[in-house]
Amino acid sequence: MLYTGYTNNIQQRVESHNKGKGSKYTRGRLPVKLVYFESFVTKSEAMRREYQIKQMSRNKKLDLITSVKPDRLTTIVDG
């Protein structure tokens, strides 16, 4: 499963999804795991990028995910 969304608190969002309090889409697909993220200054920019990603094919999304350096995610997820 690939899920795309925006938030102003990544760690809280992942925890919320894993407690079944996130989107309806993720409730039946637990646990969720953060595998990619981007940061933006404004909500408008984040929502624009979310839309772009949602328009991508699954293969394009997988290419995007594999482009991230593992240490970048570890910093965010582990705090």
N, CA, C and O atoms as CSV, one atom per row, in Angstrom:
chain,resi,resn,atom,element,x,y,z
A,1,MET,N,N,0.842,-1.171,0.000
A,1,MET,CA,C,0.000,0.000,0.000
A,1,MET,C,C,0.891,1.240,0.000
A,1,MET,O,O,1.903,1.290,0.700
A,2,LEU,N,N,0.513,2.214,-0.774
A,2,LEU,CA,C,1.191,3.511,-0.764
A,2,LEU,C,C,0.146,4.557,-0.419
A,2,LEU,O,O,-0.905,4.628,-1.056
A,3,TYR,N,N,0.434,5.364,0.585
A,3,TYR,CA,C,-0.491,6.404,1.036
A,3,TYR,C,C,0.234,7.732,1.000
A,3,TYR,O,O,1.385,7.828,1.426
A,4,THR,N,N,-0.424,8.743,0.500
A,4,THR,CA,C,0.155,10.087,0.440
A,4,THR,C,C,-0.724,11.041,1.225
A,4,THR,O,O,-1.945,11.037,1.068
A,5,GLY,N,N,-0.109,11.859,2.070
A,5,GLY,CA,C,-0.853,12.844,2.840
A,5,GLY,C,C,0.083,13.938,3.312
A,5,GLY,O,O,1.303,13.811,3.211
A,6,TYR,N,N,-0.488,15.006,3.824
A,6,TYR,CA,C,0.342,16.087,4.357
A,6,TYR,C,C,0.026,16.290,5.835
A,6,TYR,O,O,-1.063,15.960,6.305
A,7,THR,N,N,0.996,16.837,6.551
A,7,THR,CA,C,0.840,17.095,7.982
A,7,THR,C,C,1.867,18.132,8.419
A,7,THR,O,O,2.836,18.397,7.707
A,8,ASN,N,N,1.651,18.705,9.573
A,8,ASN,CA,C,2.662,19.599,10.135
A,8,ASN,C,C,3.416,18.913,11.277
A,8,ASN,O,O,4.243,19.534,11.944
A,9,ASN,N,N,3.121,17.612,11.497
A,9,ASN,CA,C,3.813,16.846,12.533
A,9,ASN,C,C,3.864,15.378,12.087
A,9,ASN,O,O,2.931,14.613,12.327
A,10,ILE,N,N,4.955,15.006,11.442
A,10,ILE,CA,C,5.069,13.660,10.856
A,10,ILE,C,C,4.952,12.560,11.906
A,10,ILE,O,O,4.192,11.607,11.737
A,11,GLN,N,N,5.702,12.701,12.978
A,11,GLN,CA,C,5.699,11.644,13.999
A,11,GLN,C,C,4.295,11.435,14.572
A,11,GLN,O,O,3.847,10.299,14.722
A,12,GLN,N,N,3.611,12.518,14.886
A,12,GLN,CA,C,2.255,12.418,15.421
A,12,GLN,C,C,1.309,11.799,14.395
A,12,GLN,O,O,0.424,11.024,14.757
A,13,ARG,N,N,1.490,12.136,13.123
A,13,ARG,CA,C,0.619,11.596,12.077
A,13,ARG,C,C,0.784,10.081,11.946
A,13,ARG,O,O,-0.202,9.352,11.844
A,14,VAL,N,N,2.028,9.615,11.951
A,14,VAL,CA,C,2.276,8.177,11.850
A,14,VAL,C,C,1.682,7.457,13.059
A,14,VAL,O,O,1.034,6.421,12.908
A,15,GLU,N,N,1.899,7.998,14.251
A,15,GLU,CA,C,1.344,7.399,15.467
A,15,GLU,C,C,-0.179,7.358,15.412
A,15,GLU,O,O,-0.793,6.364,15.799
A,16,SER,N,N,-0.780,8.432,14.933
A,16,SER,CA,C,-2.233,8.508,14.817
A,16,SER,C,C,-2.761,7.427,13.878
A,16,SER,O,O,-3.737,6.747,14.194
A,17,HIS,N,N,-2.115,7.269,12.728
A,17,HIS,CA,C,-2.520,6.225,11.784
A,17,HIS,C,C,-2.413,4.849,12.441
A,17,HIS,O,O,-3.315,4.021,12.309
A,18,ASN,N,N,-1.321,4.610,13.141
A,18,ASN,CA,C,-1.109,3.294,13.734
A,18,ASN,C,C,-2.016,3.004,14.919
A,18,ASN,O,O,-2.151,1.849,15.324
A,19,LYS,N,N,-2.636,4.024,15.476
A,19,LYS,CA,C,-3.640,3.827,16.534
A,19,LYS,C,C,-5.037,3.682,15.940
A,19,LYS,O,O,-6.020,3.559,16.672
A,20,GLY,N,N,-5.122,3.697,14.594
A,20,GLY,CA,C,-6.413,3.573,13.930
A,20,GLY,C,C,-7.196,4.866,13.894
A,20,GLY,O,O,-8.392,4.858,13.603
A,21,LYS,N,N,-6.543,5.975,14.185
A,21,LYS,CA,C,-7.216,7.274,14.231
A,21,LYS,C,C,-6.896,8.127,13.004
A,21,LYS,O,O,-7.306,9.285,12.929
A,22,GLY,N,N,-6.169,7.562,12.046
A,22,GLY,CA,C,-5.822,8.293,10.823
A,22,GLY,C,C,-6.948,8.203,9.812
A,22,GLY,O,O,-8.124,8.151,10.174
A,23,SER,N,N,-6.585,8.187,8.567
A,23,SER,CA,C,-7.578,8.121,7.500
A,23,SER,C,C,-8.262,6.754,7.471
A,23,SER,O,O,-7.714,5.763,7.953
A,24,LYS,N,N,-9.457,6.716,6.903
A,24,LYS,CA,C,-10.176,5.451,6.764
A,24,LYS,C,C,-9.372,4.476,5.908
A,24,LYS,O,O,-9.400,3.267,6.134
A,25,TYR,N,N,-8.655,5.018,4.921
A,25,TYR,CA,C,-7.870,4.178,4.020
A,25,TYR,C,C,-6.826,3.365,4.774
A,25,TYR,O,O,-6.611,2.194,4.461
A,26,THR,N,N,-6.173,3.971,5.763
A,26,THR,CA,C,-5.091,3.260,6.456
A,26,THR,C,C,-5.584,2.378,7.602
A,26,THR,O,O,-4.857,1.481,8.030
A,27,ARG,N,N,-6.780,2.602,8.105
A,27,ARG,CA,C,-7.271,1.841,9.273
A,27,ARG,C,C,-7.223,0.335,9.074
A,27,ARG,O,O,-6.885,-0.404,9.998
A,28,GLY,N,N,-7.553,-0.115,7.895
A,28,GLY,CA,C,-7.568,-1.553,7.631
A,28,GLY,C,C,-6.251,-2.071,7.093
A,28,GLY,O,O,-6.156,-3.228,6.683
A,29,ARG,N,N,-5.232,-1.221,7.092
A,29,ARG,CA,C,-3.944,-1.603,6.518
A,29,ARG,C,C,-2.792,-1.314,7.481
A,29,ARG,O,O,-1.738,-0.825,7.075
A,30,LEU,N,N,-3.001,-1.616,8.729
A,30,LEU,CA,C,-2.001,-1.306,9.753
A,30,LEU,C,C,-0.985,-2.423,9.893
A,30,LEU,O,O,-1.299,-3.564,9.555
A,31,PRO,N,N,0.215,-2.147,10.376
A,31,PRO,CA,C,0.714,-0.826,10.728
A,31,PRO,C,C,1.209,-0.078,9.493
A,31,PRO,O,O,1.556,-0.687,8.481
A,32,VAL,N,N,1.236,1.240,9.590
A,32,VAL,CA,C,1.801,2.047,8.520
A,32,VAL,C,C,3.252,2.354,8.861
A,32,VAL,O,O,3.637,2.347,10.031
A,33,LYS,N,N,4.047,2.619,7.846
A,33,LYS,CA,C,5.462,2.926,8.030
A,33,LYS,C,C,5.813,4.084,7.110
A,33,LYS,O,O,5.493,4.060,5.921
A,34,LEU,N,N,6.463,5.080,7.653
A,34,LEU,CA,C,6.909,6.219,6.860
A,34,LEU,C,C,8.113,5.805,6.030
A,34,LEU,O,O,9.123,5.362,6.577
A,35,VAL,N,N,8.013,5.947,4.712
A,35,VAL,CA,C,9.125,5.567,3.845
A,35,VAL,C,C,9.650,6.737,3.018
A,35,VAL,O,O,10.682,6.612,2.359
A,36,TYR,N,N,8.951,7.873,3.046
A,36,TYR,CA,C,9.392,9.028,2.263
A,36,TYR,C,C,8.663,10.264,2.761
A,36,TYR,O,O,7.496,10.187,3.146
A,37,PHE,N,N,9.349,11.408,2.756
A,37,PHE,CA,C,8.687,12.663,3.089
A,37,PHE,C,C,9.413,13.820,2.416
A,37,PHE,O,O,10.581,13.702,2.045
A,38,GLU,N,N,8.730,14.908,2.266
A,38,GLU,CA,C,9.281,16.159,1.772
A,38,GLU,C,C,8.796,17.255,2.707
A,38,GLU,O,O,7.735,17.124,3.317
A,39,SER,N,N,9.559,18.330,2.823
A,39,SER,CA,C,9.182,19.453,3.689
A,39,SER,C,C,8.907,20.694,2.860
A,39,SER,O,O,9.591,20.950,1.869
A,40,PHE,N,N,7.903,21.467,3.264
A,40,PHE,CA,C,7.530,22.697,2.587
A,40,PHE,C,C,7.255,23.785,3.611
A,40,PHE,O,O,6.926,23.502,4.762
A,41,VAL,N,N,7.391,25.020,3.185
A,41,VAL,CA,C,7.179,26.156,4.076
A,41,VAL,C,C,5.697,26.400,4.310
A,41,VAL,O,O,5.287,26.696,5.433
A,42,THR,N,N,4.893,26.280,3.268
A,42,THR,CA,C,3.466,26.584,3.402
A,42,THR,C,C,2.597,25.353,3.161
A,42,THR,O,O,3.000,24.406,2.485
A,43,LYS,N,N,1.412,25.390,3.722
A,43,LYS,CA,C,0.434,24.321,3.519
A,43,LYS,C,C,0.061,24.229,2.043
A,43,LYS,O,O,-0.131,23.135,1.513
A,44,SER,N,N,-0.039,25.367,1.393
A,44,SER,CA,C,-0.384,25.406,-0.026
A,44,SER,C,C,0.636,24.641,-0.872
A,44,SER,O,O,0.261,23.882,-1.766
A,45,GLU,N,N,1.914,24.842,-0.590
A,45,GLU,CA,C,2.969,24.126,-1.312
A,45,GLU,C,C,2.866,22.628,-1.052
A,45,GLU,O,O,3.001,21.821,-1.972
A,46,ALA,N,N,2.630,22.263,0.194
A,46,ALA,CA,C,2.527,20.848,0.563
A,46,ALA,C,C,1.341,20.188,-0.139
A,46,ALA,O,O,1.456,19.068,-0.637
A,47,MET,N,N,0.230,20.866,-0.178
A,47,MET,CA,C,-0.963,20.299,-0.815
A,47,MET,C,C,-0.779,20.169,-2.328
A,47,MET,O,O,-1.261,19.218,-2.942
A,48,ARG,N,N,-0.082,21.129,-2.913
A,48,ARG,CA,C,0.210,21.069,-4.355
A,48,ARG,C,C,1.074,19.845,-4.656
A,48,ARG,O,O,0.818,19.118,-5.616
A,49,ARG,N,N,2.096,19.624,-3.834
A,49,ARG,CA,C,2.975,18.477,-4.037
A,49,ARG,C,C,2.254,17.166,-3.763
A,49,ARG,O,O,2.472,16.180,-4.466
A,50,GLU,N,N,1.399,17.147,-2.749
A,50,GLU,CA,C,0.598,15.951,-2.466
A,50,GLU,C,C,-0.223,15.575,-3.697
A,50,GLU,O,O,-0.286,14.404,-4.072
A,51,TYR,N,N,-0.843,16.559,-4.315
A,51,TYR,CA,C,-1.646,16.305,-5.515
A,51,TYR,C,C,-0.773,15.737,-6.637
A,51,TYR,O,O,-1.169,14.788,-7.313
A,52,GLN,N,N,0.419,16.322,-6.834
A,52,GLN,CA,C,1.324,15.835,-7.876
A,52,GLN,C,C,1.684,14.375,-7.643
A,52,GLN,O,O,1.674,13.567,-8.572
A,53,ILE,N,N,2.000,14.045,-6.409
A,53,ILE,CA,C,2.389,12.666,-6.090
A,53,ILE,C,C,1.211,11.720,-6.288
A,53,ILE,O,O,1.384,10.615,-6.802
A,54,LYS,N,N,0.031,12.138,-5.890
A,54,LYS,CA,C,-1.147,11.282,-6.056
A,54,LYS,C,C,-1.464,11.012,-7.524
A,54,LYS,O,O,-2.122,10.021,-7.840
A,55,GLN,N,N,-1.010,11.869,-8.412
A,55,GLN,CA,C,-1.241,11.684,-9.839
A,55,GLN,C,C,-0.217,10.739,-10.483
A,55,GLN,O,O,-0.402,10.309,-11.622
A,56,MET,N,N,0.852,10.419,-9.763
A,56,MET,CA,C,1.898,9.539,-10.288
A,56,MET,C,C,1.439,8.088,-10.327
A,56,MET,O,O,0.574,7.669,-9.558
A,57,SER,N,N,2.033,7.340,-11.232
A,57,SER,CA,C,1.792,5.896,-11.265
A,57,SER,C,C,2.473,5.262,-10.057
A,57,SER,O,O,3.340,5.874,-9.433
A,58,ARG,N,N,2.083,4.054,-9.737
A,58,ARG,CA,C,2.704,3.341,-8.616
A,58,ARG,C,C,4.214,3.220,-8.829
A,58,ARG,O,O,4.990,3.410,-7.893
A,59,ASN,N,N,4.632,2.906,-10.055
A,59,ASN,CA,C,6.061,2.755,-10.327
A,59,ASN,C,C,6.817,4.061,-10.128
A,59,ASN,O,O,7.935,4.043,-9.612
A,60,LYS,N,N,6.244,5.183,-10.519
A,60,LYS,CA,C,6.890,6.488,-10.312
A,60,LYS,C,C,7.010,6.783,-8.815
A,60,LYS,O,O,8.022,7.316,-8.361
A,61,LYS,N,N,5.966,6.433,-8.052
A,61,LYS,CA,C,6.020,6.627,-6.599
A,61,LYS,C,C,7.115,5.768,-5.977
A,61,LYS,O,O,7.838,6.230,-5.095
A,62,LEU,N,N,7.242,4.533,-6.425
A,62,LEU,CA,C,8.286,3.655,-5.909
A,62,LEU,C,C,9.674,4.198,-6.245
A,62,LEU,O,O,10.590,4.112,-5.427
A,63,ASP,N,N,9.831,4.760,-7.451
A,63,ASP,CA,C,11.104,5.397,-7.817
A,63,ASP,C,C,11.404,6.563,-6.882
A,63,ASP,O,O,12.545,6.741,-6.455
A,64,LEU,N,N,10.391,7.350,-6.564
A,64,LEU,CA,C,10.558,8.489,-5.663
A,64,LEU,C,C,10.988,8.007,-4.271
A,64,LEU,O,O,11.887,8.584,-3.660
A,65,ILE,N,N,10.352,6.969,-3.787
A,65,ILE,CA,C,10.662,6.409,-2.469
A,65,ILE,C,C,12.103,5.909,-2.411
A,65,ILE,O,O,12.802,6.153,-1.428
A,66,THR,N,N,12.548,5.221,-3.444
A,66,THR,CA,C,13.900,4.659,-3.427
A,66,THR,C,C,14.972,5.724,-3.603
A,66,THR,O,O,16.156,5.436,-3.428
A,67,SER,N,N,14.584,6.944,-3.943
A,67,SER,CA,C,15.561,8.017,-4.117
A,67,SER,C,C,16.003,8.628,-2.788
A,67,SER,O,O,16.984,9.371,-2.754
A,68,VAL,N,N,15.304,8.332,-1.701
A,68,VAL,CA,C,15.615,8.931,-0.398
A,68,VAL,C,C,16.769,8.194,0.274
A,68,VAL,O,O,16.904,6.977,0.148
A,69,LYS,N,N,17.591,8.946,0.985
A,69,LYS,CA,C,18.700,8.351,1.735
A,69,LYS,C,C,18.157,7.824,3.071
A,69,LYS,O,O,17.476,8.558,3.787
A,70,PRO,N,N,18.448,6.571,3.413
A,70,PRO,CA,C,17.903,5.965,4.638
A,70,PRO,C,C,18.160,6.762,5.915
A,70,PRO,O,O,17.301,6.786,6.796
A,71,ASP,N,N,19.311,7.414,6.041
A,71,ASP,CA,C,19.610,8.148,7.263
A,71,ASP,C,C,18.688,9.348,7.452
A,71,ASP,O,O,18.464,9.774,8.585
A,72,ARG,N,N,18.154,9.896,6.375
A,72,ARG,CA,C,17.219,11.026,6.468
A,72,ARG,C,C,15.941,10.584,7.159
A,72,ARG,O,O,15.418,11.310,8.005
A,73,LEU,N,N,15.437,9.432,6.824
A,73,LEU,CA,C,14.212,8.930,7.453
A,73,LEU,C,C,14.437,8.543,8.901
A,73,LEU,O,O,13.588,8.811,9.751
A,74,THR,N,N,15.553,7.925,9.193
A,74,THR,CA,C,15.845,7.506,10.563
A,74,THR,C,C,15.796,8.685,11.506
A,74,THR,O,O,15.288,8.562,12.620
A,75,THR,N,N,16.315,9.827,11.083
A,75,THR,CA,C,16.322,11.032,11.926
A,75,THR,C,C,14.906,11.461,12.274
A,75,THR,O,O,14.629,11.792,13.427
A,76,ILE,N,N,14.009,11.461,11.299
A,76,ILE,CA,C,12.636,11.923,11.533
A,76,ILE,C,C,11.856,10.893,12.351
A,76,ILE,O,O,11.206,11.260,13.329
A,77,VAL,N,N,11.903,9.640,11.983
A,77,VAL,CA,C,11.097,8.614,12.630
A,77,VAL,C,C,11.564,8.359,14.053
A,77,VAL,O,O,10.740,8.196,14.953
A,78,ASP,N,N,12.857,8.322,14.269
A,78,ASP,CA,C,13.385,8.038,15.600
A,78,ASP,C,C,13.442,9.263,16.497
A,78,ASP,O,O,13.705,9.144,17.694
A,79,GLY,N,N,13.201,10.433,15.936
A,79,GLY,CA,C,13.162,11.642,16.740
A,79,GLY,C,C,14.505,12.264,16.837
A,79,GLY,O,O,14.660,13.300,17.483
